[in-house]
């Protein structure tokens, strides 16, 4: 039981009643005076040039106020590097934007799309990442597009590496150190091969993305966004269009990282508002969201790994081919983090030569999503590593425990520099989780199922994921004490994980007041100080630290004001329930209203300079059931484990672990995938029936092992949090378990759908 008043205790979310009763406002509920409704005409071809476009009939339709095409769209581009125009003369994937219509209703805008006449010249598309980098492959962009970044130029459909994470540092897209070839010579086993995680997966939340925009004047735009980070919308967009962006984020619903920046949708809507000379609102349909909106990256790892018989990985070499579709929202940042995440897991490896390539193709674009690159790389690279463990007959839990980053060890992170883990020791978590799952009892070796029941074979698997982001990037907060309340200013949206509740608890705990006396102001970048947003699993430490420091500063000022009235020193005072009292004689007291009367505020500010020296970690233990007659794979049992430091929100923590199954997390191992029809370049799984989701009644037994080691972090109560990483280790664990269930049959692709299983068994 927590020793605190609020921290670690179950408390009702202040926004909870509004959400469950339907009173809470989401983006599409916002009324914007004189706003027009936007619909998008989309390309029927994966690769084509627009020969001619006639919008006259659409413009003549009553209720249509404007039509935007490549001819009148602003000359803006988004992406890293900037490569995707608002609307181009060339379309690059099936569903790419050809025109937008702004009208007084959605129905009129939809009807107008049918009146636009377009003539296309079809071009040859390319979809596979290996095909795209070959000599003579169709070029998604041309030399005329001038795609370059920091001296790196577009070549063979490869985008220049690097993202805004680097500052003045060289682009971080490879780890090369030691001597891999010499390292392989010292190994007892060397394995090589290719593992593919190349079927794009959809990480989208039930609520489709929403953007509305209104130009206030030539240099200022108000944007309403269903984003989990107002500044992630405002800052990149403002740089793109050379304007100041005021972003308002009402309740988001789910996001799963996928509605973070909303970069292209935001740019498109703001451009349409500029052309129309009126506010524009754009709410994607579910089909649009699944067909054209940014999805997870997909990839292949082609390489080799060497290991000694004591289970230490001595060398790794390979090409990481990353498919980013037609553009990169932040793929290079995902690559930088993915390399760091692999380096955390294989931290004792002295010899590296892993090089990434970010490759464009005629597939839908890639965007930000939970797991942020490391899930895809490790799902492939760590699965290749299992080949070495199998040859040496080594227990995977022990191997990963030996190779994982220990206290005092250094690891690469997204800047390309190394950082040091000061004290985060996850060794006890390995042991406690393995014992709770019953690993030693269930694990029968690499070629033996854990049990067989008729045509059902069972196997167990394990993997882990770690990130260096939990204390990353600058964060600021203000806390105002008034006579009967506390106001917290911190850019923390509600996107499903209870993060607003977490920062309110911190303020309430430090100021020792009831939860209902604390209000977190609405989420926007006008009334709140700057913040990177809820990205990278950082919200618990960084938001808690900034709000905690601001609350402490406000409390100190409160005591200074009270000390003048009470004839004592500030350090002699304490507070509880809006009353300040002397520590040695609580009968000597003053209510806050006597210190801070009506129309008076006492304010404190707090900030955090982020660092990459704190890593989190999650471990996934799974058992699968494989039906050898049908090829169907089911999760029959699983356990997720982590050391989260001080638990802040117990219920929300539980939900975060269980939510890691879906949203393109663990379920990408055996369920989720987009299916492409290469003849027309269209994703055929663009609805909730054809895209295979796990329904609630199919949830497996789920257990957790949560440690609270109270490592020293910037959080005032030593929390670490868990964030996005809960299901990121799952795919590799599931594929290991499937192979074990099948007696060691090797499978080198995700997801392991029934057709893949039957093929591996020689039945298809």
Secondary structure, 3 states (H helix, E strand, C coil): CCCCCCCCCCCCCCCHHHHHHCCCCEHHHCCCCCCEEEEEEECCCCCEEEEEEECHHHHHCCCEEEEECCCCCCCCEECCCCCEECCCCEECCCCCEEEEEEECCHHHHHHHHCCCEEEEEECCCCCCHHHHCCCCCCCCCCHHHCCEECCEECECCECCCCCHHHCCCCCCCEEEECCHHHHHHCCCEEEEEEEEECCCCCCCCCCCCEEEEEEEECCEEEEEECCCCHHHHHHHHHHHHCCEEEEECCECCCCCCCCCCCHHHHHHHHHHHHHHCCCEEEECCHHHHHHHCCECCEEEEEEEEEECCCCCEEEEEEEEEEECCCCECCHHHHHHHHHHHHHHHCCCCCEEEEEEEEECCCCCCECCCCCCCHHHHHHHHHHHHHHHHHHHCCCHHHHHHHHCCCCCCEEECCCCCEEECCCCCCHHHHHHHHHHHCHHHHCCCCCCCCEEECCEEEEEEEEEEEECCCCCCCEEEEEEECCCCEEEECCCCCCCCCHHHHHHHHHHHHHCCCHHHEEECCCECCCCCCECCCCCCCHHHHHHHHHHHHHHHHHHHHHHHHHHHHCCCHHHEEEECCEEEECCEEEEEEEHHHHCCCCCCEEEEEEECCCCCCCEEEEEEEEEEEECCCCCEEEEEEEEEEECECCCCHHHHHHHHHHCCCCCCHHHHCCCCCCEECCCCEECCCCCCCCCCCCHHHCCCEEEEEECCCCCCCCCCCECCCHHHCCCCHHHHHHHHHHHHCCCCCCCECCCCHHHHHHHCCCC
